[in-house]
């Protein structure tokens, strides 16, 4: 149901944007159309960034293993924890 609401909202925004461009052309000519279009693009970009930020914050990160599964990984984890990340070798 939420996806349908988003589609309806997006359609209404698209119609409003098209009407704003037409009104800008009638009222002020091509220069006003450029200004209105630039404002619309900025608003859409801010909305997409907000939605992306919300989605990425909702997802938990990959689970961290509590214990190393072998001696080599345990030593590598100790080196990472000590701050020498450049010397750590991953287990393959």
N, CA, C and O of each residue as an XYZ file, in Angstrom:
368
protein
N       0.808     -1.185      0.000
C       0.000      0.000      0.000
C       0.860      1.262      0.000
O       0.481      2.270     -0.595
N       2.015      1.210      0.663
C       2.882      2.387      0.732
C       3.447      2.733     -0.639
O       3.620      3.909     -0.960
N       3.733      1.721     -1.446
C       4.268      1.983     -2.782
C       3.238      2.708     -3.641
O       3.599      3.563     -4.449
N       1.977      2.381     -3.477
C       0.929      3.048     -4.249
C       0.810      4.514     -3.838
O       0.611      5.387     -4.682
N       0.935      4.780     -2.529
C       0.881      6.155     -2.045
C       2.035      6.970     -2.601
O       1.863      8.142     -2.937
N       3.201      6.365     -2.699
C       4.370      7.060     -3.238
C       4.154      7.365     -4.716
O       4.521      8.443     -5.185
N       3.563      6.430     -5.452
C       3.305      6.667     -6.868
C       2.313      7.805     -7.072
O       2.494      8.638     -7.960
N       1.262      7.843     -6.249
C       0.273      8.917     -6.355
C       0.922     10.242     -6.006
O       0.706     11.245     -6.686
N       1.718     10.247     -4.944
C       2.414     11.467     -4.543
C       3.366     11.933     -5.641
O       3.431     13.125     -5.943
N       4.095     11.010     -6.231
C       5.024     11.360     -7.306
C       4.285     11.907     -8.519
O       4.756     12.852     -9.153
N       3.152     11.339     -8.848
C       2.367     11.832     -9.985
C       1.864     13.241     -9.723
O       1.888     14.084    -10.620
N       1.412     13.506     -8.513
C       0.948     14.852     -8.182
C       2.091     15.872     -8.240
O       1.907     16.996     -8.708
N       3.246     15.475     -7.769
C       4.412     16.365     -7.826
C       4.802     16.635     -9.271
O       5.154     17.764     -9.614
N       4.747     15.622    -10.118
C       5.097     15.809    -11.531
C       4.123     16.758    -12.228
O       4.538     17.606    -13.018
N       2.841     16.616    -11.940
C       1.845     17.514    -12.532
C       2.051     18.938    -12.030
O       1.964     19.885    -12.811
N       2.319     19.100    -10.750
C       2.560     20.432    -10.191
C       3.807     21.064    -10.793
O       3.833     22.267    -11.053
N       4.843     20.255    -11.015
C       6.068     20.776    -11.620
C       5.824     21.223    -13.052
O       6.322     22.267    -13.473
N       5.061     20.441    -13.799
C       4.760     20.822    -15.180
C       3.932     22.106    -15.230
O       4.172     22.975    -16.067
N       2.967     22.216    -14.335
C       2.161     23.440    -14.288
C       3.006     24.649    -13.882
O       2.794     25.749    -14.392
N       3.952     24.456    -12.979
C       4.823     25.552    -12.557
C       5.671     26.047    -13.722
O       5.895     27.250    -13.853
N       6.145     25.138    -14.566
C       6.949     25.536    -15.724
C       6.085     26.303    -16.725
O       6.530     27.304    -17.286
N       4.866     25.846    -16.951
C       3.974     26.538    -17.889
C       3.650     27.938    -17.377
O       3.692     28.908    -18.134
N       3.329     28.039    -16.093
C       3.023     29.351    -15.510
C       4.249     30.256    -15.571
O       4.123     31.451    -15.841
N       5.428     29.701    -15.325
C       6.657     30.501    -15.390
C       6.886     31.019    -16.803
O       7.321     32.156    -16.981
N       6.600     30.203    -17.804
C       6.783     30.644    -19.187
C       5.807     31.760    -19.549
O       6.179     32.750    -20.178
N       4.553     31.581    -19.140
C       3.542     32.593    -19.453
C       3.840     33.892    -18.702
O       3.676     34.979    -19.255
N       4.268     33.788    -17.471
C       4.472     34.968    -16.641
C       5.782     35.695    -16.937
O       5.824     36.925    -16.922
N       6.850     34.943    -17.206
C       8.129     35.624    -17.292
C       9.004     35.240    -18.451
O      10.051     35.858    -18.641
N       8.643     34.279    -19.218
C       9.450     33.912    -20.361
C      10.478     32.827    -20.048
O      10.445     32.204    -18.987
N      11.394     32.615    -20.999
C      12.355     31.511    -20.885
C      13.275     31.605    -19.662
O      13.604     30.582    -19.062
N      13.686     32.806    -19.293
C      14.582     32.929    -18.144
C      13.893     32.434    -16.869
O      14.526     31.769    -16.049
N      12.640     32.741    -16.694
C      11.898     32.284    -15.516
C      11.721     30.769    -15.537
O      11.735     30.127    -14.487
N      11.557     30.201    -16.720
C      11.454     28.740    -16.836
C      12.738     28.092    -16.342
O      12.686     27.096    -15.620
N      13.892     28.638    -16.720
C      15.173     28.106    -16.255
C      15.276     28.175    -14.737
O      15.736     27.223    -14.105
N      14.859     29.276    -14.152
C      14.937     29.437    -12.693
C      14.022     28.434    -11.997
O      14.430     27.784    -11.034
N      12.789     28.307    -12.480
C      11.836     27.367    -11.874
C      12.329     25.927    -12.045
O      12.233     25.124    -11.117
N      12.845     25.606    -13.202
C      13.342     24.247    -13.443
C      14.532     23.927    -12.540
O      14.625     22.822    -12.005
N      15.434     24.881    -12.370
C      16.582     24.664    -11.486
C      16.132     24.436    -10.048
O      16.674     23.577     -9.353
N      15.143     25.205     -9.605
C      14.619     25.017     -8.250
C      13.975     23.641     -8.105
O      14.142     22.988     -7.075
N      13.244     23.195     -9.122
C      12.609     21.879     -9.075
C      13.649     20.768     -9.019
O      13.491     19.807     -8.266
N      14.698     20.891     -9.804
C      15.756     19.875     -9.797
C      16.407     19.817     -8.422
O      16.649     18.729     -7.899
N      16.693     20.970     -7.831
C      17.302     20.984     -6.497
C      16.387     20.328     -5.466
O      16.861     19.583     -4.609
N      15.092     20.593     -5.537
C      14.153     19.983     -4.596
C      14.074     18.469     -4.776
O      14.012     17.730     -3.793
N      14.076     18.009     -6.016
C      14.034     16.566     -6.268
C      15.305     15.901     -5.752
O      15.243     14.825     -5.156
N      16.445     16.527     -5.973
C      17.707     15.956     -5.492
C      17.732     15.881     -3.958
O      18.218     14.898     -3.398
N      17.219     16.897     -3.287
C      17.163     16.873     -1.823
C      16.223     15.774     -1.326
O      16.512     15.119     -0.325
N      15.100     15.569     -2.020
C      14.165     14.525     -1.625
C      14.779     13.138     -1.806
O      14.632     12.276     -0.940
N      15.461     12.923     -2.918
C      16.110     11.631     -3.153
C      17.197     11.386     -2.111
O      17.325     10.270     -1.608
N      17.974     12.404     -1.783
C      19.021     12.256     -0.764
C      18.410     11.912      0.589
O      18.943     11.073      1.316
N      17.299     12.551      0.930
C      16.637     12.260      2.205
C      16.137     10.821      2.239
O      16.306     10.128      3.242
N      15.528     10.372      1.155
C      15.023      8.994      1.109
C      16.161      7.983      1.178
O      16.041      6.958      1.849
N      17.267      8.268      0.486
C      18.414      7.365      0.513
C      19.000      7.303      1.917
O      19.338      6.222      2.399
N      19.122      8.444      2.576
C      19.680      8.486      3.922
C      18.815      7.691      4.882
O      19.341      6.974      5.733
N      17.503      7.801      4.765
C      16.599      7.060      5.640
C      16.739      5.565      5.399
O      16.753      4.787      6.353
N      16.842      5.152      4.152
C      16.974      3.715      3.849
C      18.277      3.142      4.370
O      18.295      2.028      4.894
N      19.368      3.883      4.236
C      20.656      3.353      4.686
C      20.743      3.319      6.197
O      21.462      2.479      6.738
N      20.044      4.194      6.902
C      20.082      4.182      8.357
C      19.220      3.073      8.931
O      19.460      2.633     10.055
N      18.228      2.612      8.193
C      17.349      1.560      8.686
C      18.005      0.184      8.642
O      17.639     -0.704      9.412
N      18.961      0.006      7.755
C      19.580     -1.313      7.600
C      20.729     -1.489      8.586
O      21.587     -0.616      8.717
N      20.737     -2.611      9.270
C      21.888     -2.862     10.141
C      23.094     -3.268      9.295
O      22.947     -3.837      8.214
N      24.257     -2.973      9.793
C      25.487     -3.313      9.081
C      25.750     -4.801      9.142
O      25.015     -5.546      9.789
N      26.804     -5.234      8.463
C      27.126     -6.669      8.510
C      27.527     -7.050      9.927
O      28.201     -6.283     10.615
N      27.118     -8.220     10.355
C      27.436     -8.626     11.726
C      28.943     -8.836     11.892
O      29.600     -9.427     11.034
N      29.463     -8.352     12.985
C      30.876     -8.544     13.309
C      31.037     -9.896     13.991
O      30.288    -10.213     14.915
N      31.995    -10.689     13.554
C      32.210    -11.967     14.240
C      32.746    -11.709     15.648
O      33.612    -10.857     15.847
N      32.238    -12.432     16.589
C      32.655    -12.252     17.976
C      34.035    -12.842     18.227
O      34.828    -12.258     18.964
N      34.327    -13.965     17.639
C      35.608    -14.627     17.865
C      36.202    -15.026     16.526
O      35.486    -15.269     15.555
N      37.516    -15.089     16.495
C      38.197    -15.505     15.279
C      38.021    -17.013     15.105
O      38.029    -17.760     16.084
N      37.864    -17.454     13.865
C      37.640    -18.872     13.629
C      38.947    -19.645     13.467
O      38.930    -20.875     13.412
N      40.072    -18.948     13.389
C      41.351    -19.639     13.341
C      42.434    -18.738     13.936
O      42.208    -17.548     14.153
N      43.581    -19.297     14.192
C      44.676    -18.553     14.819
C      45.150    -17.394     13.938
O      45.452    -16.311     14.440
N      45.211    -17.621     12.653
C      45.667    -16.569     11.734
C      44.725    -15.362     11.779
O      45.172    -14.215     11.801
N      43.430    -15.632     11.793
C      42.460    -14.537     11.850
C      42.511    -13.834     13.200
O      42.327    -12.619     13.267
N      42.754    -14.569     14.266
C      42.851    -13.956     15.585
C      44.028    -12.983     15.624
O      43.898    -11.882     16.161
N      45.173    -13.371     15.066
C      46.336    -12.479     15.048
C      46.066    -11.254     14.179
O      46.446    -10.139     14.536
N      45.410    -11.462     13.042
C      45.086    -10.336     12.167
C      44.141     -9.365     12.864
O      44.300     -8.149     12.747
N      43.153     -9.899     13.595
C      42.232     -9.043     14.325
C      42.965     -8.263     15.414
O      42.675     -7.087     15.634
N      43.907     -8.903     16.091
C      44.689     -8.198     17.115
C      45.493     -7.065     16.498
O      45.603     -5.988     17.085
N      46.062     -7.300     15.307
C      46.821     -6.239     14.634
C      45.899     -5.097     14.229
O      46.267     -3.928     14.340
N      44.702     -5.434     13.760
C      43.743     -4.382     13.396
C      43.327     -3.577     14.622
O      43.249     -2.349     14.569
N      43.064     -4.260     15.708
C      42.663     -3.578     16.930
C      43.789     -2.705     17.474
O      43.532     -1.672     18.093
N      45.040     -3.117     17.245
C      46.190     -2.343     17.715
C      46.439     -1.116     16.867
O      47.172     -0.222     17.289
N      45.844     -1.044     15.665
C      45.970      0.146     14.847
C      46.860     -0.016     13.630
O      47.028      0.944     12.877
N      47.434     -1.179     13.403
C      48.284     -1.368     12.227
C      47.506     -2.122     11.162
O      47.798     -3.283     10.873
N      46.508     -1.453     10.577
C      45.631     -2.086      9.594
C      46.361     -2.448      8.319
O      45.926     -3.355      7.609
N      47.452     -1.775      8.002
C      48.178     -2.057      6.773
C      48.885     -3.389      6.770
O      49.160     -3.938      5.703
N      49.192     -3.934      7.961
C      49.926     -5.189      8.042
C      49.037     -6.406      8.158
O      49.537     -7.529      8.102
N      47.735     -6.226      8.317
C      46.832     -7.349      8.509
C      46.639     -8.090      7.199
O      46.532     -7.486      6.133
N      46.596     -9.424      7.302
C      46.403    -10.284      6.134
C      45.108    -11.035      6.336
O      44.887    -11.626      7.393
N      44.247    -11.018      5.328
C      42.982    -11.724      5.437
C      43.137    -13.205      5.180
O      44.034    -13.612      4.442
N      42.290    -14.009      5.765
C      42.304    -15.446      5.574
C      41.527    -15.796      4.326
O      40.416    -15.304      4.127
N      42.091    -16.636      3.487
C      41.405    -16.993      2.238
C      41.148    -18.460      2.172
O      40.579    -18.944      1.193
